[in-house]
Amino acid sequence: MKNKVVIVGGGFGGVFTALDLTGSADITLVSDKDHFLFKPLLYEYLSGEVEAWHIAPRYQELLDEQVKIVRSAVTGIDFSARSISLEDGRMLDYDTLVLSLGAITNFAGVSGAAEFAIPFRALADADRLRHRMVESLDRIPPDLAHQAVRGALTFAVVGGGASGVELATKMADLLNDAFARRALQGEPRVLVIEMSDRLVPGMGDQIRQYVEAALHQSHVEIHTQTRVVRVTANSVTIEHAGLATEIPTAAVVWVGGVKVNPLLDELDLKKNSRGLINVHPTLQTVSYENVFALGDIALVPDAALTLAGTAQLAFQEAKLAAQNVRALINGDELQTRHFEELGEAVSLGTERAAVLAGGKAFGGQLARQARFAMYTSRLPTWHHRLRVGASWFFEGTTPRPLLPLGINR
């Protein structure tokens, strides 16, 4: 009988581990969703540059029919009995377990944030945000005064990392285009709110200059050394240098950090002070040799600091996890690997991007095309890469404008 391998989590770590392990074991993938999501291109989904099927193929389309897909949430794991409890009441048993649960949005206890802010981690989040942008535009009459327009069309992005920059420039370009199409007076207001003293703190100076230029071109307003203290249905209150200011908003979007999946609190595994699972360089947990952990939930000892919490770390870890699961099953020696930065690629609105590769940065339209090419190569399977690449080549990646509700797009 084949070794029973259960993979919990269907993101980068889980899917790429399953793909690499196909044929080596009896594999079950457990996820509470029916599709994979290529999150680095979620910003392009918001703008309509890519379609849902490009970045969110169903698991059945990606994985071999030998891989069993179980759609449910995990509620508990008994490591001694090697059994998993599911939300729907079912139980699964395993010989080898791979944990790749991913993270969730961290609202940091800010009053009203969990209730009123829009997270940005799923297709539904992007759909909700785009709908809010269109609704807000639809409420503005063409003759409304400049200052009233600006107040009614203020969007706050909380978090000034790469996600915040990509999201803010994309939103600003879409809104500015909508103003021109609808002949509205004035301009929209997009804010980025960041607690530290700079944006994209993990990026080098080479790529930062392109980021700063794009933010300026897109008229994005920057608030550093500023924290959010309250979010309501139509406002955000920020604090800078001890002074609190309430700003009316059409929406607040939260990309200000993540925290580990709450299931981890219930698992009998050794963790660090931040709740991350302690793993060996082989990705085996220090608690159980037949349990592997990767991605946002694992404290990997040999990875570049800039990779923490990124999709490219999980992408690299999945290959090692699959290799070592196979080695454990076969009684072979397990391997280790140092995880390095594969290069940086940042979307900067609907027409520009910045890419750092081989130690050199470049920006503009060429970087935008290079970013699409880079991410095409990292889609999960060759047949999906081929379909998506052909679609982008023949049909293009033109943004979809924010037309009034009810108009065909």
ROVOPA-283396 format. One record per residue (C-alpha): x, y, z negated; residue in three letters. Coordinates in steps of 0.2 Angstrom, whole numbers. Each point is the difference from the previous one (the first is absolute). Layout:
residues N
REC  x  y  z  residu
REC  X  Y  Z  ALA
...
end
This chain:
residues 409
REC  x  y  z  residu
REC  0  0  0  MET
REC  6  18  4  LYS
REC  4  11  -14  ASN
REC  -14  12  -4  LYS
REC  5  18  2  VAL
REC  -12  13  -6  VAL
REC  3  18  5  ILE
REC  -9  13  -9  VAL
REC  -2  17  9  GLY
REC  -2  3  19  GLY
REC  11  15  2  GLY
REC  17  1  8  PHE
REC  8  -12  -13  GLY
REC  -14  -13  1  GLY
REC  -3  0  19  VAL
REC  18  -1  5  PHE
REC  4  -13  -13  THR
REC  -15  -10  7  ALA
REC  6  2  18  LEU
REC  18  -6  -4  ASP
REC  -6  -15  -10  LEU
REC  -13  -6  13  THR
REC  3  -19  3  GLY
REC  11  -2  -16  SER
REC  -13  -2  -13  ALA
REC  -19  -1  -3  ASP
REC  -3  19  -1  ILE
REC  -14  10  -7  THR
REC  -1  19  1  LEU
REC  -11  8  -13  VAL
REC  -6  18  3  SER
REC  -16  10  -5  ASP
REC  0  7  18  LYS
REC  -2  -8  17  ASP
REC  14  9  9  HIS
REC  18  6  -1  PHE
REC  4  18  0  LEU
REC  15  8  8  PHE
REC  0  15  -13  LYS
REC  14  10  8  PRO
REC  -12  4  15  LEU
REC  -15  4  -11  LEU
REC  3  18  3  TYR
REC  -1  -3  19  GLU
REC  -17  -9  -3  TYR
REC  -6  16  -9  LEU
REC  4  10  15  SER
REC  -6  -12  13  GLY
REC  17  -3  8  GLU
REC  -3  -19  -4  VAL
REC  -15  -11  -2  GLU
REC  -5  -11  -14  ALA
REC  5  -16  9  TRP
REC  17  6  4  HIS
REC  5  2  -19  ILE
REC  -13  -11  -9  ALA
REC  -1  -17  9  PRO
REC  -10  -14  -9  ARG
REC  10  -13  -8  TYR
REC  -8  -13  11  GLN
REC  8  9  15  GLU
REC  17  0  -7  LEU
REC  2  -16  -10  LEU
REC  1  -18  7  ASP
REC  -16  -10  -2  GLU
REC  10  -11  -12  GLN
REC  1  14  -13  VAL
REC  -16  0  -11  LYS
REC  -7  18  -3  ILE
REC  -9  2  -16  VAL
REC  -9  17  -2  ARG
REC  -2  3  -18  SER
REC  8  10  -15  ALA
REC  11  -9  -12  VAL
REC  -6  1  -18  THR
REC  13  -10  -9  GLY
REC  15  -12  2  ILE
REC  4  -15  -11  ASP
REC  19  -3  3  PHE
REC  1  -15  -10  SER
REC  -15  -9  8  ALA
REC  6  8  17  ARG
REC  -18  6  3  SER
REC  -8  16  6  ILE
REC  -17  7  -4  SER
REC  -10  10  13  LEU
REC  -13  13  -2  GLU
REC  -13  -11  9  ASP
REC  2  -14  -13  GLY
REC  11  -11  10  ARG
REC  17  -7  -6  MET
REC  16  -3  11  LEU
REC  15  -11  -5  ASP
REC  17  3  6  TYR
REC  18  -8  0  ASP
REC  8  17  5  THR
REC  -7  17  -3  LEU
REC  4  16  9  VAL
REC  -6  16  -8  LEU
REC  -2  15  12  SER
REC  -14  10  -8  LEU
REC  5  17  5  GLY
REC  -4  16  -10  ALA
REC  -15  11  -3  ILE
REC  -2  19  0  THR
REC  6  8  -16  ASN
REC  -11  15  -5  PHE
REC  12  3  -15  ALA
REC  -15  3  -12  GLY
REC  -4  17  8  VAL
REC  -18  5  -4  SER
REC  -12  -4  14  GLY
REC  13  -6  12  ALA
REC  -6  -18  0  ALA
REC  -18  6  3  GLU
REC  2  13  13  PHE
REC  17  -1  8  ALA
REC  2  -11  16  ILE
REC  14  -12  0  PRO
REC  9  -5  16  PHE
REC  4  -18  0  ARG
REC  -13  -9  11  ALA
REC  -10  3  16  LEU
REC  -15  4  -10  ALA
REC  10  14  -8  ASP
REC  5  8  17  ALA
REC  -18  -2  6  ASP
REC  -7  9  -15  ARG
REC  13  14  1  LEU
REC  -3  3  19  ARG
REC  -19  0  -3  HIS
REC  3  13  -14  ARG
REC  10  11  12  MET
REC  -13  -1  13  VAL
REC  -14  4  -12  GLU
REC  9  15  -7  SER
REC  3  7  18  LEU
REC  -18  -3  5  ASP
REC  -6  11  -15  ARG
REC  10  15  6  ILE
REC  -9  12  12  PRO
REC  11  8  14  PRO
REC  -3  18  -7  ASP
REC  5  -4  -18  LEU
REC  13  12  -7  ALA
REC  19  -5  0  HIS
REC  1  -1  -19  GLN
REC  -16  -10  -2  ALA
REC  6  -12  13  VAL
REC  16  -2  -9  ARG
REC  -9  -4  -17  GLY
REC  -12  -12  8  ALA
REC  14  -10  9  LEU
REC  13  -2  -13  THR
REC  7  -18  -1  PHE
REC  12  -4  -14  ALA
REC  13  -15  2  VAL
REC  6  -5  -17  VAL
REC  18  -8  2  GLY
REC  15  7  10  GLY
REC  8  -16  4  GLY
REC  1  -6  18  ALA
REC  -19  -5  -1  SER
REC  -5  17  -5  GLY
REC  10  8  14  VAL
REC  -6  -11  13  GLU
REC  -18  1  -6  LEU
REC  0  19  -2  ALA
REC  8  4  17  THR
REC  -12  -12  9  LYS
REC  -15  8  -9  MET
REC  6  18  4  ALA
REC  2  -4  19  ASP
REC  -17  -8  1  LEU
REC  -8  15  -9  LEU
REC  9  13  10  ASN
REC  -5  -9  16  ASP
REC  -18  0  -6  ALA
REC  0  18  -3  PHE
REC  6  4  17  ALA
REC  -13  -12  8  ARG
REC  -14  7  -11  ARG
REC  5  19  2  ALA
REC  1  2  -19  LEU
REC  7  15  -8  GLN
REC  16  -1  -11  GLY
REC  8  -16  -4  GLU
REC  -2  -15  -11  PRO
REC  11  -2  -16  ARG
REC  10  -16  -4  VAL
REC  9  0  -16  LEU
REC  14  -13  -6  VAL
REC  1  -1  -19  ILE
REC  16  -7  -7  GLU
REC  6  -1  -18  MET
REC  19  -1  4  SER
REC  10  15  7  ASP
REC  1  -7  18  ARG
REC  -10  -10  13  LEU
REC  5  -17  6  VAL
REC  13  -1  -14  PRO
REC  7  -17  7  GLY
REC  4  6  17  MET
REC  17  8  6  GLY
REC  3  17  6  ASP
REC  0  -5  18  GLN
REC  -18  -5  1  ILE
REC  -6  12  -13  ARG
REC  3  15  12  GLN
REC  -12  -8  12  TYR
REC  -12  -3  -13  VAL
REC  1  18  -6  GLU
REC  -2  7  18  ALA
REC  -15  -11  3  ALA
REC  -9  6  -16  LEU
REC  4  18  5  HIS
REC  -7  -3  18  GLN
REC  -16  -8  -6  SER
REC  -3  14  -13  HIS
REC  1  -12  -15  VAL
REC  1  9  -17  GLU
REC  12  -7  -12  ILE
REC  -1  0  -19  HIS
REC  15  -8  -9  THR
REC  3  -1  -18  GLN
REC  -19  -1  -2  THR
REC  -11  -12  -8  ARG
REC  -19  -4  2  VAL
REC  -9  1  -16  VAL
REC  -18  -3  6  ARG
REC  -10  -5  16  VAL
REC  -19  3  2  THR
REC  -11  -3  15  ALA
REC  4  17  8  ASN
REC  16  6  -9  SER
REC  18  -4  -6  VAL
REC  8  8  -15  THR
REC  19  2  1  ILE
REC  13  6  -12  GLU
REC  16  8  4  HIS
REC  12  9  -13  ALA
REC  -14  -2  -13  GLY
REC  -13  9  10  LEU
REC  -16  -10  5  ALA
REC  -9  4  17  THR
REC  -16  -7  6  GLU
REC  -1  -2  19  ILE
REC  -17  -4  9  PRO
REC  3  -15  11  THR
REC  -9  -9  14  ALA
REC  10  -16  -6  ALA
REC  14  -5  -10  VAL
REC  10  -15  6  VAL
REC  11  -9  -12  TRP
REC  17  -8  5  VAL
REC  9  5  -16  GLY
REC  6  -17  -4  GLY
REC  -5  -18  -3  VAL
REC  0  -12  -15  LYS
REC  1  -19  -1  VAL
REC  -15  -11  3  ASN
REC  -10  -1  -16  PRO
REC  0  -19  2  LEU
REC  18  0  -5  LEU
REC  -4  5  -18  ASP
REC  -9  -17  -2  GLU
REC  14  -10  7  LEU
REC  12  -9  -12  ASP
REC  16  6  9  LEU
REC  15  10  -6  LYS
REC  -2  18  6  LYS
REC  10  16  -3  ASN
REC  -7  16  -8  SER
REC  -9  5  15  ARG
REC  -9  -16  2  GLY
REC  10  -7  15  LEU
REC  4  -19  0  ILE
REC  18  -4  -4  ASN
REC  7  -11  14  VAL
REC  16  -8  5  HIS
REC  10  6  16  PRO
REC  -9  -16  8  THR
REC  -17  9  -4  LEU
REC  -4  -14  -12  GLN
REC  -8  7  -16  THR
REC  11  -2  -15  VAL
REC  -14  -9  -9  SER
REC  -4  -14  13  TYR
REC  11  -6  14  GLU
REC  -15  -6  10  ASN
REC  -7  18  0  VAL
REC  6  13  11  PHE
REC  -4  19  0  ALA
REC  3  14  12  LEU
REC  -6  17  6  GLY
REC  -7  13  -11  ASP
REC  -1  -11  -15  ILE
REC  18  -7  -1  ALA
REC  15  8  -8  LEU
REC  13  -6  13  VAL
REC  18  2  -6  PRO
REC  9  3  16  ASP
REC  -10  12  11  ALA
REC  4  18  5  ALA
REC  -8  13  -12  LEU
REC  -9  8  15  THR
REC  -9  -16  4  LEU
REC  -10  -1  -16  ALA
REC  -19  -2  4  GLY
REC  2  1  19  THR
REC  -7  -12  13  ALA
REC  18  -3  7  GLN
REC  6  -7  -16  LEU
REC  -15  -13  0  ALA
REC  3  -3  18  PHE
REC  18  -5  -4  GLN
REC  -4  -10  -16  GLU
REC  -12  -11  9  ALA
REC  13  -7  11  LYS
REC  10  -5  -15  LEU
REC  -15  -6  -10  ALA
REC  -5  -12  14  ALA
REC  18  -6  2  GLN
REC  2  -3  -19  ASN
REC  -18  -8  -1  VAL
REC  6  -12  13  ARG
REC  16  -3  -8  ALA
REC  -8  -4  -17  LEU
REC  -12  -12  8  ILE
REC  15  -9  9  ASN
REC  11  0  -15  GLY
REC  13  12  9  ASP
REC  10  14  -7  GLU
REC  -10  16  -1  LEU
REC  7  16  8  GLN
REC  1  18  -5  THR
REC  1  16  10  ARG
REC  3  19  -2  HIS
REC  -14  10  7  PHE
REC  5  16  9  GLU
REC  -9  15  8  GLU
REC  -5  -5  18  LEU
REC  -2  18  5  GLY
REC  -12  14  -4  GLU
REC  -15  5  11  ALA
REC  -12  13  -5  VAL
REC  -15  6  10  SER
REC  -1  19  -1  LEU
REC  -17  4  8  GLY
REC  -9  -5  16  THR
REC  15  5  11  GLU
REC  16  -3  -9  ARG
REC  10  -11  -11  ALA
REC  17  -2  -8  ALA
REC  11  -15  1  VAL
REC  16  -4  -9  LEU
REC  10  -15  8  ALA
REC  18  -4  1  GLY
REC  4  15  -12  GLY
REC  -7  13  12  LYS
REC  -17  8  0  ALA
REC  -11  7  14  PHE
REC  -17  7  1  GLY
REC  -14  6  12  GLY
REC  -10  -10  13  GLN
REC  15  -12  3  LEU
REC  0  -5  -18  ALA
REC  -19  -3  0  ARG
REC  2  -12  15  GLN
REC  15  -8  -9  ALA
REC  -10  -2  -16  ARG
REC  -14  -9  10  PHE
REC  13  -11  8  ALA
REC  8  -4  -17  MET
REC  -17  -5  -8  TYR
REC  -5  -10  15  THR
REC  15  -11  -3  SER
REC  -5  -3  -18  ARG
REC  -18  -5  3  LEU
REC  -3  -18  -7  PRO
REC  0  -11  16  THR
REC  6  1  17  TRP
REC  -17  -2  8  HIS
REC  -7  14  -11  HIS
REC  16  11  5  ARG
REC  -3  -3  18  LEU
REC  -19  4  -1  ARG
REC  3  16  -10  VAL
REC  16  5  11  GLY
REC  -10  -2  16  ALA
REC  -14  10  -7  SER
REC  11  15  -6  TRP
REC  10  -1  17  PHE
REC  -16  0  12  PHE
REC  -13  9  -11  GLU
REC  12  12  -9  GLY
REC  -1  6  -18  THR
REC  -9  17  2  THR
REC  -8  6  -16  PRO
REC  -19  0  -2  ARG
REC  -7  17  -3  PRO
REC  -11  4  -15  LEU
REC  -16  2  10  LEU
REC  -17  4  -8  PRO
REC  -9  -14  -8  LEU
REC  -12  -9  13  GLY
REC  11  4  15  ILE
REC  9  -15  8  ASN
REC  18  0  -3  ARG
end
